[in-house]
């Protein structure tokens, strides 16, 4: 019977993973890390995206109501 090994494997996996949520503790951050290089890159990326939106041909056309 093929189902029996599958059932045993699933039961074994369940028994192994059952204690994991109990053993995991929540991490508490003590320091906030600020990366100025990453912040500058994010600002430049947002500015480029906004520039593309402003310069797109769709934004130049006006809809008639």
Biopython code that builds the backbone (N, CA, C, O; Angstrom):
import numpy as np
from Bio.PDB.StructureBuilder import StructureBuilder

atoms = [
    (1, "UNK", "N", (0.828, -1.167, 0.000)),
    (1, "UNK", "CA", (0.000, 0.000, 0.000)),
    (1, "UNK", "C", (0.888, 1.252, 0.000)),
    (1, "UNK", "O", (1.788, 1.363, 0.832)),
    (2, "UNK", "N", (0.650, 2.174, -0.904)),
    (2, "UNK", "CA", (1.474, 3.369, -1.049)),
    (2, "UNK", "C", (1.098, 4.418, -0.002)),
    (2, "UNK", "O", (1.953, 5.203, 0.408)),
    (3, "UNK", "N", (-0.120, 4.448, 0.426)),
    (3, "UNK", "CA", (-0.583, 5.479, 1.357)),
    (3, "UNK", "C", (0.058, 5.371, 2.739)),
    (3, "UNK", "O", (0.220, 6.379, 3.426)),
    (4, "UNK", "N", (0.415, 4.180, 3.141)),
    (4, "UNK", "CA", (0.940, 3.997, 4.489)),
    (4, "UNK", "C", (2.263, 4.732, 4.704)),
    (4, "UNK", "O", (2.413, 5.395, 5.731)),
    (5, "UNK", "N", (3.240, 4.648, 3.778)),
    (5, "UNK", "CA", (4.475, 5.416, 3.983)),
    (5, "UNK", "C", (4.228, 6.931, 3.961)),
    (5, "UNK", "O", (4.872, 7.682, 4.694)),
    (6, "UNK", "N", (3.304, 7.364, 3.125)),
    (6, "UNK", "CA", (2.989, 8.788, 3.072)),
    (6, "UNK", "C", (2.384, 9.244, 4.390)),
    (6, "UNK", "O", (2.737, 10.303, 4.909)),
    (7, "UNK", "N", (1.491, 8.458, 4.920)),
    (7, "UNK", "CA", (0.867, 8.786, 6.197)),
    (7, "UNK", "C", (1.909, 8.840, 7.314)),
    (7, "UNK", "O", (1.867, 9.725, 8.169)),
    (8, "UNK", "N", (2.839, 7.892, 7.303)),
    (8, "UNK", "CA", (3.889, 7.868, 8.316)),
    (8, "UNK", "C", (4.810, 9.074, 8.171)),
    (8, "UNK", "O", (5.245, 9.643, 9.173)),
    (9, "UNK", "N", (5.110, 9.467, 6.946)),
    (9, "UNK", "CA", (5.972, 10.629, 6.721)),
    (9, "UNK", "C", (5.290, 11.905, 7.183)),
    (9, "UNK", "O", (5.926, 12.760, 7.800)),
    (10, "UNK", "N", (3.997, 12.044, 6.889)),
    (10, "UNK", "CA", (3.268, 13.229, 7.320)),
    (10, "UNK", "C", (3.151, 13.293, 8.844)),
    (10, "UNK", "O", (3.283, 14.362, 9.440)),
    (11, "UNK", "N", (2.907, 12.164, 9.455)),
    (11, "UNK", "CA", (2.812, 12.117, 10.907)),
    (11, "UNK", "C", (4.155, 12.459, 11.543)),
    (11, "UNK", "O", (4.214, 13.191, 12.532)),
    (12, "UNK", "N", (5.220, 11.930, 10.975)),
    (12, "UNK", "CA", (6.559, 12.242, 11.484)),
    (12, "UNK", "C", (6.894, 13.712, 11.327)),
    (12, "UNK", "O", (7.468, 14.320, 12.230)),
    (13, "UNK", "N", (6.537, 14.292, 10.177)),
    (13, "UNK", "CA", (6.798, 15.718, 9.958)),
    (13, "UNK", "C", (5.995, 16.564, 10.927)),
    (13, "UNK", "O", (6.495, 17.570, 11.430)),
    (14, "UNK", "N", (4.756, 16.170, 11.196)),
    (14, "UNK", "CA", (3.916, 16.918, 12.131)),
    (14, "UNK", "C", (4.484, 16.853, 13.544)),
    (14, "UNK", "O", (4.472, 17.848, 14.269)),
    (15, "UNK", "N", (4.977, 15.692, 13.930)),
    (15, "UNK", "CA", (5.530, 15.554, 15.277)),
    (15, "UNK", "C", (6.834, 16.335, 15.438)),
    (15, "UNK", "O", (7.132, 16.835, 16.523)),
    (16, "UNK", "N", (7.604, 16.438, 14.364)),
    (16, "UNK", "CA", (8.867, 17.173, 14.431)),
    (16, "UNK", "C", (8.611, 18.675, 14.466)),
    (16, "UNK", "O", (9.282, 19.400, 15.200)),
    (17, "UNK", "N", (7.643, 19.152, 13.675)),
    (17, "UNK", "CA", (7.413, 20.592, 13.588)),
    (17, "UNK", "C", (6.466, 21.111, 14.671)),
    (17, "UNK", "O", (6.340, 22.325, 14.829)),
    (18, "UNK", "N", (5.818, 20.259, 15.397)),
    (18, "UNK", "CA", (4.882, 20.692, 16.433)),
    (18, "UNK", "C", (5.545, 21.525, 17.527)),
    (18, "UNK", "O", (4.971, 22.541, 17.921)),
    (19, "UNK", "N", (6.706, 21.160, 18.035)),
    (19, "UNK", "CA", (7.309, 21.965, 19.108)),
    (19, "UNK", "C", (7.938, 23.274, 18.630)),
    (19, "UNK", "O", (8.277, 24.111, 19.467)),
    (20, "UNK", "N", (8.107, 23.487, 17.340)),
    (20, "UNK", "CA", (8.783, 24.676, 16.852)),
    (20, "UNK", "C", (8.121, 25.989, 17.266)),
    (20, "UNK", "O", (8.832, 26.879, 17.730)),
    (21, "UNK", "N", (6.810, 26.166, 17.130)),
    (21, "UNK", "CA", (6.230, 27.445, 17.551)),
    (21, "UNK", "C", (6.422, 27.724, 19.040)),
    (21, "UNK", "O", (6.482, 28.885, 19.445)),
    (22, "UNK", "N", (6.517, 26.701, 19.840)),
    (22, "UNK", "CA", (6.715, 26.884, 21.270)),
    (22, "UNK", "C", (8.142, 27.342, 21.551)),
    (22, "UNK", "O", (8.369, 28.141, 22.460)),
    (23, "UNK", "N", (9.107, 26.840, 20.776)),
    (23, "UNK", "CA", (10.513, 27.145, 21.012)),
    (23, "UNK", "C", (10.917, 28.511, 20.474)),
    (23, "UNK", "O", (11.928, 29.061, 20.912)),
    (24, "UNK", "N", (10.162, 29.073, 19.542)),
    (24, "UNK", "CA", (10.522, 30.350, 18.939)),
    (24, "UNK", "C", (10.128, 31.483, 19.873)),
    (24, "UNK", "O", (8.989, 31.552, 20.334)),
    (25, "UNK", "N", (11.068, 32.364, 20.147)),
    (25, "UNK", "CA", (10.772, 33.532, 20.965)),
    (25, "UNK", "C", (10.806, 34.770, 20.086)),
    (25, "UNK", "O", (11.495, 34.799, 19.066)),
    (26, "UNK", "N", (10.070, 35.778, 20.479)),
    (26, "UNK", "CA", (10.032, 37.012, 19.715)),
    (26, "UNK", "C", (11.316, 37.803, 19.947)),
    (26, "UNK", "O", (11.793, 37.930, 21.075)),
    (27, "UNK", "N", (11.859, 38.327, 18.866)),
    (27, "UNK", "CA", (13.055, 39.145, 18.969)),
    (27, "UNK", "C", (12.663, 40.570, 19.330)),
    (27, "UNK", "O", (11.653, 41.082, 18.848)),
    (28, "UNK", "N", (13.445, 41.193, 20.158)),
    (28, "UNK", "CA", (13.197, 42.569, 20.546)),
    (28, "UNK", "C", (14.352, 43.429, 20.052)),
    (28, "UNK", "O", (15.507, 43.212, 20.420)),
    (29, "UNK", "N", (14.030, 44.393, 19.225)),
    (29, "UNK", "CA", (15.063, 45.270, 18.683)),
    (29, "UNK", "C", (15.469, 46.287, 19.735)),
    (29, "UNK", "O", (14.619, 46.869, 20.409)),
    (30, "UNK", "N", (16.763, 46.496, 19.872)),
    (30, "UNK", "CA", (17.255, 47.445, 20.854)),
    (30, "UNK", "C", (17.794, 48.705, 20.198)),
    (30, "UNK", "O", (17.840, 49.764, 20.824)),
    (31, "UNK", "N", (18.202, 48.595, 18.939)),
    (31, "UNK", "CA", (18.784, 49.732, 18.248)),
    (31, "UNK", "C", (18.119, 49.894, 16.893)),
    (31, "UNK", "O", (17.829, 48.910, 16.212)),
    (32, "UNK", "N", (17.880, 51.128, 16.509)),
    (32, "UNK", "CA", (17.382, 51.422, 15.181)),
    (32, "UNK", "C", (18.572, 51.772, 14.308)),
    (32, "UNK", "O", (19.381, 52.628, 14.667)),
    (33, "UNK", "N", (18.682, 51.120, 13.175)),
    (33, "UNK", "CA", (19.804, 51.358, 12.278)),
    (33, "UNK", "C", (19.329, 52.245, 11.140)),
    (33, "UNK", "O", (18.357, 51.924, 10.457)),
    (34, "UNK", "N", (20.016, 53.360, 10.941)),
    (34, "UNK", "CA", (19.705, 54.269, 9.846)),
    (34, "UNK", "C", (20.856, 54.226, 8.857)),
    (34, "UNK", "O", (22.009, 54.471, 9.211)),
    (35, "UNK", "N", (20.529, 53.912, 7.620)),
    (35, "UNK", "CA", (21.537, 53.840, 6.567)),
    (35, "UNK", "C", (21.355, 55.034, 5.636)),
    (35, "UNK", "O", (20.438, 55.028, 4.815)),
    (36, "UNK", "N", (22.190, 56.045, 5.738)),
    (36, "UNK", "CA", (22.005, 57.234, 4.910)),
    (36, "UNK", "C", (22.158, 56.961, 3.419)),
    (36, "UNK", "O", (21.498, 57.606, 2.605)),
    (37, "UNK", "N", (23.012, 56.024, 3.052)),
    (37, "UNK", "CA", (23.194, 55.688, 1.640)),
    (37, "UNK", "C", (21.901, 55.099, 1.067)),
    (37, "UNK", "O", (21.482, 55.467, -0.031)),
    (38, "UNK", "N", (21.283, 54.203, 1.799)),
    (38, "UNK", "CA", (20.035, 53.587, 1.356)),
    (38, "UNK", "C", (18.922, 54.630, 1.303)),
    (38, "UNK", "O", (18.106, 54.620, 0.382)),
    (39, "UNK", "N", (18.886, 55.529, 2.289)),
    (39, "UNK", "CA", (17.866, 56.572, 2.315)),
    (39, "UNK", "C", (18.014, 57.501, 1.107)),
    (39, "UNK", "O", (17.020, 57.884, 0.489)),
    (40, "UNK", "N", (19.247, 57.859, 0.775)),
    (40, "UNK", "CA", (19.485, 58.727, -0.384)),
    (40, "UNK", "C", (19.066, 58.024, -1.676)),
    (40, "UNK", "O", (18.474, 58.650, -2.555)),
    (41, "UNK", "N", (19.365, 56.745, -1.795)),
    (41, "UNK", "CA", (18.981, 55.990, -2.983)),
    (41, "UNK", "C", (17.464, 55.906, -3.105)),
    (41, "UNK", "O", (16.927, 56.017, -4.207)),
    (42, "UNK", "N", (16.768, 55.711, -1.991)),
    (42, "UNK", "CA", (15.304, 55.648, -2.014)),
    (42, "UNK", "C", (14.701, 56.985, -2.436)),
    (42, "UNK", "O", (13.728, 57.017, -3.190)),
    (43, "UNK", "N", (15.271, 58.084, -1.955)),
    (43, "UNK", "CA", (14.770, 59.412, -2.333)),
    (43, "UNK", "C", (14.987, 59.659, -3.817)),
    (43, "UNK", "O", (14.098, 60.169, -4.499)),
    (44, "UNK", "N", (16.173, 59.296, -4.324)),
    (44, "UNK", "CA", (16.444, 59.474, -5.754)),
    (44, "UNK", "C", (15.521, 58.615, -6.611)),
    (44, "UNK", "O", (15.045, 59.056, -7.657)),
    (45, "UNK", "N", (15.276, 57.407, -6.170)),
    (45, "UNK", "CA", (14.389, 56.517, -6.909)),
    (45, "UNK", "C", (12.959, 57.068, -6.940)),
    (45, "UNK", "O", (12.294, 57.014, -7.975)),
    (46, "UNK", "N", (12.494, 57.591, -5.822)),
    (46, "UNK", "CA", (11.152, 58.172, -5.779)),
    (46, "UNK", "C", (11.074, 59.415, -6.660)),
    (46, "UNK", "O", (10.060, 59.644, -7.319)),
    (47, "UNK", "N", (12.136, 60.217, -6.674)),
    (47, "UNK", "CA", (12.145, 61.415, -7.517)),
    (47, "UNK", "C", (12.121, 61.040, -9.001)),
    (47, "UNK", "O", (11.440, 61.688, -9.796)),
    (48, "UNK", "N", (12.853, 60.013, -9.365)),
    (48, "UNK", "CA", (12.842, 59.565, -10.773)),
    (48, "UNK", "C", (11.471, 59.036, -11.169)),
    (48, "UNK", "O", (10.989, 59.308, -12.268)),
    (49, "UNK", "N", (10.850, 58.286, -10.280)),
    (49, "UNK", "CA", (9.514, 57.750, -10.573)),
    (49, "UNK", "C", (8.506, 58.878, -10.728)),
    (49, "UNK", "O", (7.669, 58.841, -11.631)),
    (50, "UNK", "N", (8.574, 59.879, -9.860)),
    (50, "UNK", "CA", (7.678, 61.017, -9.959)),
    (50, "UNK", "C", (7.925, 61.795, -11.247)),
    (50, "UNK", "O", (6.980, 62.257, -11.887)),
    (51, "UNK", "N", (9.182, 61.940, -11.625)),
    (51, "UNK", "CA", (9.529, 62.622, -12.871)),
    (51, "UNK", "C", (8.960, 61.877, -14.082)),
    (51, "UNK", "O", (8.471, 62.504, -15.021)),
    (52, "UNK", "N", (9.021, 60.558, -14.064)),
    (52, "UNK", "CA", (8.464, 59.771, -15.165)),
    (52, "UNK", "C", (6.953, 59.932, -15.233)),
    (52, "UNK", "O", (6.382, 60.002, -16.321)),
    (53, "UNK", "N", (6.312, 59.990, -14.087)),
    (53, "UNK", "CA", (4.855, 60.165, -14.071)),
    (53, "UNK", "C", (4.487, 61.535, -14.628)),
    (53, "UNK", "O", (3.547, 61.658, -15.413)),
    (54, "UNK", "N", (5.225, 62.557, -14.223)),
    (54, "UNK", "CA", (4.932, 63.913, -14.686)),
    (54, "UNK", "C", (5.172, 64.044, -16.185)),
    (54, "UNK", "O", (4.402, 64.709, -16.877)),
    (55, "UNK", "N", (6.218, 63.425, -16.687)),
    (55, "UNK", "CA", (6.584, 63.561, -18.096)),
    (55, "UNK", "C", (5.870, 62.565, -19.013)),
    (55, "UNK", "O", (6.051, 62.618, -20.229)),
    (56, "UNK", "N", (5.070, 61.667, -18.460)),
    (56, "UNK", "CA", (4.414, 60.675, -19.305)),
    (56, "UNK", "C", (3.371, 61.334, -20.203)),
    (56, "UNK", "O", (2.726, 62.298, -19.793)),
    (57, "UNK", "N", (3.198, 60.826, -21.425)),
    (57, "UNK", "CA", (2.227, 61.415, -22.356)),
    (57, "UNK", "C", (0.794, 61.354, -21.842)),
    (57, "UNK", "O", (-0.020, 62.208, -22.192)),
    (58, "UNK", "N", (0.476, 60.379, -21.035)),
    (58, "UNK", "CA", (-0.880, 60.247, -20.513)),
    (58, "UNK", "C", (-1.255, 61.402, -19.614)),
    (58, "UNK", "O", (-2.405, 61.842, -19.608)),
    (59, "UNK", "N", (-0.284, 61.903, -18.847)),
    (59, "UNK", "CA", (-0.615, 62.987, -17.924)),
    (59, "UNK", "C", (-0.830, 64.306, -18.651)),
    (59, "UNK", "O", (-1.438, 65.222, -18.097)),
    (60, "UNK", "N", (-0.349, 64.416, -19.862)),
    (60, "UNK", "CA", (-0.511, 65.652, -20.640)),
    (60, "UNK", "C", (-1.873, 65.746, -21.277)),
    (60, "UNK", "O", (-2.367, 66.849, -21.511)),
    (61, "UNK", "N", (-2.494, 64.618, -21.565)),
    (61, "UNK", "CA", (-3.805, 64.649, -22.206)),
    (61, "UNK", "C", (-4.869, 64.893, -21.140)),
    (61, "UNK", "O", (-4.800, 64.366, -20.029)),
    (62, "UNK", "N", (-5.846, 65.700, -21.509)),
    (62, "UNK", "CA", (-6.932, 66.006, -20.580)),
    (62, "UNK", "C", (-8.178, 65.249, -21.006)),
    (62, "UNK", "O", (-8.462, 65.111, -22.195)),
    (63, "UNK", "N", (-8.897, 64.775, -20.043)),
    (63, "UNK", "CA", (-10.145, 64.089, -20.333)),
    (63, "UNK", "C", (-11.264, 65.103, -20.440)),
    (63, "UNK", "O", (-11.310, 66.085, -19.699)),
    (64, "UNK", "N", (-12.161, 64.851, -21.370)),
    (64, "UNK", "CA", (-13.335, 65.715, -21.507)),
    (64, "UNK", "C", (-14.490, 65.084, -20.745)),
    (64, "UNK", "O", (-14.747, 63.885, -20.859)),
    (65, "UNK", "N", (-15.167, 65.890, -19.982)),
    (65, "UNK", "CA", (-16.301, 65.392, -19.204)),
    (65, "UNK", "C", (-17.581, 65.457, -19.988)),
    (65, "UNK", "O", (-18.636, 65.076, -19.481)),
]
sb = StructureBuilder()
sb.init_structure("model")
sb.init_model(0)
sb.init_chain("A")
sb.init_seg("    ")
for serial, (resi, resn, name, xyz) in enumerate(atoms, 1):
    if name == "N":
        sb.init_residue(resn, " ", resi, " ")
    sb.init_atom(name, np.array(xyz, "f"), 0.0, 1.0, " ", f" {name:<3s}", serial, name[0])
structure = sb.get_structure()
